[in-house]
């Protein structure tokens, strides 16, 4: 009898845990915002009776993988409970087109959502962005670029603003500059434990150059570097840009992982990216909260941040 009670308790616990992690079903699913098969988005409405702010989730995956379904169930539920509607988008991957195709798609999705503001009861003046890794990089590009609305366009969607109220990038690359990335790799990886991690993980110089040009669809490194700089937060940021809540999962003094398979991801998501952007934002007197293990931040989570910035 005691064993049966234990089993029942475990089943109840597992069911509760599953319920807690299950994701709310979208109110609108696979809405097309462009012509490509990956130009689709899902929408969850916090309240269908009144106008609400919205945040848009942009997935990560190194521009090579990922999907809108990767949005975390707990963050989605908490945002909806806070009164913030949520959209999650797909965009073209590198297998579909080189950068900045992914960025252009995200811009189009943002403008499409704004064009639906009246129909969907979304306050287009209260829109935020969040996402991890590649998605975080796209968020920062949108936030720090000048308004890309085309006032002369015959298409009403293209006339919508691309400016946002706030962003919460997670483990994001604040620059795509080859100089920054090279310096970062040499600082943390060069000849560690007698191993040249840079060559071992990223390949020799010729391979890295080929990959870089292919990523941007460029014929020369100079052309690739120009595109990269045009997509980078550190190159774009100006005094009128929105507040940021950045999250990283390592402290500045974190040690290089002993497991070689983890080193690549460790470097490309390094907190040094966030530190560099915060320093620049602090100099411009723009609010920049940087969260990492051991840090002290104004907000405990991106949900707290969005609630403070978007809920009137």
PEGI-V479042 format. One record per residue. N is the residue number from 1. SS is DSSP state (a for helix, b for strand, c for the rest). PSI is psi in degrees with one decimal (none if undefined). OMEGA is omega in radians with two decimals (NA if undefined). Layout:
N,SS,PSI,OMEGA + N,SS,PSI,OMEGA
//
This chain:
1,c,-40.3,-3.14 + 2,a,-40.4,-3.14 + 3,a,-41.4,3.14 + 4,a,-42.5,3.11 + 5,a,-39.7,3.13 + 6,a,-44.1,3.14 + 7,a,-44.2,3.13 + 8,a,-42.4,3.12 + 9,a,-42.4,3.13 + 10,a,-42.1,3.13 + 11,a,-42.3,3.11 + 12,a,-42.4,3.13 + 13,a,-44.7,-3.14 + 14,a,-41.6,3.12 + 15,a,-39.3,3.10 + 16,a,-43.5,3.13 + 17,a,-42.3,3.13 + 18,a,-41.9,3.13 + 19,a,-38.9,-3.14 + 20,a,-32.2,-3.07 + 21,a,-12.8,-3.10 + 22,c,147.2,-3.05 + 23,c,136.4,3.06 + 24,c,142.7,3.11 + 25,c,134.4,-3.13 + 26,c,145.1,3.02 + 27,c,-33.3,3.06 + 28,b,127.1,-3.07 + 29,b,141.2,3.07 + 30,b,43.7,3.06 + 31,b,128.1,-3.11 + 32,b,127.8,3.08 + 33,c,-3.0,3.14 + 34,c,-171.2,-3.02 + 35,c,-25.9,-3.10 + 36,c,154.2,-3.12 + 37,c,-23.9,3.12 + 38,c,-0.4,3.10 + 39,c,68.5,-3.14 + 40,b,157.5,-3.14 + 41,b,158.2,3.05 + 42,b,151.9,-3.13 + 43,b,137.2,3.00 + 44,b,128.7,3.14 + 45,c,128.7,3.10 + 46,c,-33.0,-3.12 + 47,c,123.9,-3.12 + 48,c,-2.6,-3.10 + 49,c,-14.0,-3.13 + 50,c,163.8,-3.14 + 51,c,135.5,-3.11 + 52,b,159.1,2.96 + 53,b,170.7,3.13 + 54,b,145.5,2.94 + 55,b,146.3,-3.11 + 56,b,127.2,3.11 + 57,b,129.9,3.10 + 58,b,114.3,-3.01 + 59,c,159.3,3.06 + 60,c,-165.5,-3.13 + 61,c,20.2,3.08 + 62,c,22.3,-3.06 + 63,c,7.7,-3.10 + 64,c,-18.3,-3.06 + 65,c,-175.1,3.09 + 66,c,165.6,3.14 + 67,c,166.9,-3.14 + 68,a,-20.9,3.12 + 69,a,-10.0,-3.10 + 70,a,-4.4,3.11 + 71,c,136.0,-3.07 + 72,c,134.0,-3.08 + 73,a,-42.0,-3.08 + 74,a,-41.7,3.13 + 75,a,-40.8,3.10 + 76,a,-49.0,-3.12 + 77,a,-41.5,-3.12 + 78,a,-37.8,3.10 + 79,a,-44.0,3.13 + 80,a,-41.4,3.11 + 81,a,-29.7,3.12 + 82,c,-6.4,3.14 + 83,c,21.1,-3.12 + 84,b,120.2,3.08 + 85,b,158.3,-3.02 + 86,b,139.6,2.97 + 87,b,148.9,3.10 + 88,b,129.0,-2.99 + 89,b,152.4,2.86 + 90,c,161.7,3.09 + 91,c,166.0,-3.13 + 92,c,140.1,3.10 + 93,c,173.6,-3.14 + 94,c,-26.7,3.08 + 95,c,-18.3,3.10 + 96,c,-40.6,-3.10 + 97,c,148.6,3.12 + 98,c,165.0,3.05 + 99,c,142.9,0.27 + 100,c,35.9,-3.13 + 101,a,-43.2,-3.14 + 102,a,-40.7,-3.12 + 103,a,-42.7,3.12 + 104,a,-39.0,3.10 + 105,a,-44.5,3.14 + 106,a,-39.5,3.08 + 107,a,-44.5,-3.14 + 108,a,-39.1,3.12 + 109,a,-42.5,3.11 + 110,a,-46.2,-3.14 + 111,a,-37.2,3.10 + 112,a,-45.4,3.13 + 113,a,-42.9,3.10 + 114,a,-36.2,-3.14 + 115,a,-18.4,3.13 + 116,c,9.5,-3.00 + 117,a,-46.8,-3.12 + 118,a,-48.3,-3.12 + 119,a,-40.2,-3.07 + 120,a,1.1,-3.11 + 121,c,51.5,3.10 + 122,b,134.4,3.07 + 123,b,105.5,-3.06 + 124,b,-10.8,3.08 + 125,b,-3.2,3.13 + 126,b,75.6,-3.14 + 127,b,132.0,3.10 + 128,b,168.2,-3.14 + 129,b,146.1,2.97 + 130,b,160.9,-3.13 + 131,b,167.3,-3.08 + 132,b,145.6,3.03 + 133,c,-115.5,3.14 + 134,a,-37.9,3.09 + 135,a,-37.5,3.09 + 136,a,-40.2,3.13 + 137,a,-41.4,3.11 + 138,a,-41.4,3.10 + 139,a,-46.5,-3.10 + 140,a,-36.6,3.09 + 141,a,-45.7,3.12 + 142,a,-44.1,-3.05 + 143,a,-35.3,-3.03 + 144,a,-4.8,3.05 + 145,c,153.8,2.98 + 146,c,160.6,-3.12 + 147,c,125.8,-3.10 + 148,c,15.5,3.06 + 149,c,140.9,3.11 + 150,c,97.4,-3.05 + 151,c,-22.5,-3.09 + 152,c,0.8,-3.09 + 153,c,145.0,3.07 + 154,c,-13.9,3.14 + 155,c,123.3,-3.04 + 156,c,-28.7,-3.14 + 157,a,-41.7,-3.11 + 158,a,-14.8,3.10 + 159,a,-7.7,3.13 + 160,c,147.8,-3.14 + 161,c,153.3,3.04 + 162,c,6.2,3.12 + 163,c,146.5,-3.12 + 164,c,166.4,-3.07 + 165,c,-33.3,-3.05 + 166,b,160.5,3.12 + 167,b,154.3,3.11 + 168,b,78.1,3.14 + 169,b,142.6,-3.12 + 170,b,125.4,-3.11 + 171,c,48.1,-3.04 + 172,c,153.1,3.07 + 173,c,106.1,-3.06 + 174,c,-9.5,3.02 + 175,c,149.3,3.05 + 176,c,10.9,-3.11 + 177,c,129.4,3.14 + 178,a,-31.3,3.13 + 179,a,-43.4,3.14 + 180,a,-46.6,-3.11 + 181,a,-39.3,3.11 + 182,a,-44.2,3.12 + 183,a,-38.9,3.12 + 184,a,-44.5,-3.14 + 185,a,-41.9,-3.13 + 186,a,-33.9,3.12 + 187,a,-41.9,-3.00 + 188,a,-24.0,-2.96 + 189,c,-24.2,-2.98 + 190,c,121.5,3.06 + 191,c,38.9,3.04 + 192,b,129.2,3.13 + 193,c,32.3,3.11 + 194,c,7.8,-3.12 + 195,b,132.3,3.03 + 196,c,90.8,-3.06 + 197,a,-30.7,-3.07 + 198,a,-52.0,3.14 + 199,a,-40.2,-3.08 + 200,a,-36.2,-3.06 + 201,a,-41.0,-3.04 + 202,a,-5.3,-3.13 + 203,c,174.2,-3.14 + 204,c,174.7,-3.06 + 205,a,-42.8,-3.11 + 206,a,-42.3,3.13 + 207,a,-43.0,3.14 + 208,a,-38.9,3.13 + 209,a,-42.0,3.12 + 210,a,-43.8,3.14 + 211,a,-39.9,-3.12 + 212,a,-44.1,3.13 + 213,a,-38.5,3.14 + 214,a,-37.8,-3.14 + 215,a,-37.4,-3.09 + 216,a,4.6,-3.12 + 217,c,33.6,-3.05 + 218,c,151.7,3.12 + 219,c,-19.5,3.13 + 220,c,160.1,3.09 + 221,a,-34.5,3.12 + 222,a,-42.4,3.12 + 223,a,-42.2,3.12 + 224,a,-42.9,-3.13 + 225,a,-35.5,3.13 + 226,a,-44.9,3.12 + 227,a,-43.5,-3.13 + 228,a,-45.8,3.13 + 229,a,-36.6,-3.14 + 230,a,-15.0,-3.13 + 231,c,-1.5,-2.94 + 232,c,132.4,3.13 + 233,a,-43.6,-3.10 + 234,a,-25.7,3.11 + 235,a,-27.0,-2.99 + 236,a,-25.2,-2.93 + 237,c,140.4,3.09 + 238,c,171.9,-2.99 + 239,c,-15.2,-3.10 + 240,c,16.5,-3.08 + 241,c,160.1,-2.99 + 242,c,164.4,3.09 + 243,b,153.6,-3.04 + 244,b,140.2,2.98 + 245,b,106.1,-3.09 + 246,b,141.3,3.11 + 247,b,133.5,3.03 + 248,c,155.4,-3.03 + 249,c,18.4,3.10 + 250,c,151.9,3.06 + 251,c,160.0,-3.14 + 252,c,-27.1,-3.12 + 253,c,18.5,-3.13 + 254,c,142.3,-3.12 + 255,c,150.5,3.09 + 256,c,132.2,-3.14 + 257,c,143.2,3.09 + 258,c,-28.9,3.10 + 259,c,113.6,-3.04 + 260,a,-30.9,-3.11 + 261,a,-18.2,-3.11 + 262,a,-11.4,-2.99 + 263,a,-41.3,-3.11 + 264,a,-52.5,3.14 + 265,a,-35.6,3.12 + 266,a,-43.5,-3.09 + 267,a,-45.3,-3.05 + 268,a,-7.4,3.05 + 269,c,26.8,-3.03 + 270,c,143.7,-3.13 + 271,a,-18.1,3.09 + 272,a,-30.2,3.07 + 273,a,-46.8,-3.14 + 274,a,-39.3,3.13 + 275,a,-42.1,-3.13 + 276,a,-41.1,-3.14 + 277,a,-41.0,3.14 + 278,a,-41.3,3.12 + 279,a,-42.0,-3.13 + 280,a,-39.0,3.13 + 281,a,-38.9,3.09 + 282,a,-40.5,3.14 + 283,a,-28.5,3.13 + 284,c,2.7,3.14 + 285,c,41.1,3.04 + 286,c,136.5,-3.13 + 287,c,125.3,3.14 + 288,b,108.6,3.10 + 289,b,128.1,-3.10 + 290,b,113.1,-3.08 + 291,b,127.6,3.02 + 292,c,166.2,-3.10 + 293,c,120.8,3.13 + 294,c,-8.2,-3.11 + 295,c,160.2,3.05 + 296,c,121.7,-3.08 + 297,c,159.2,3.12 + 298,c,-33.7,-3.08 + 299,c,144.8,3.11 + 300,c,-25.7,-3.06 + 301,c,167.9,3.10 + 302,a,-27.6,3.09 + 303,a,-43.0,3.08 + 304,a,-42.6,-3.13 + 305,a,-51.3,-3.12 + 306,a,-37.1,3.12 + 307,a,-43.6,-3.13 + 308,a,-39.0,-3.03 + 309,a,-26.8,-2.98 + 310,a,-21.6,-3.11 + 311,c,121.6,-3.12 + 312,c,none,NA
//
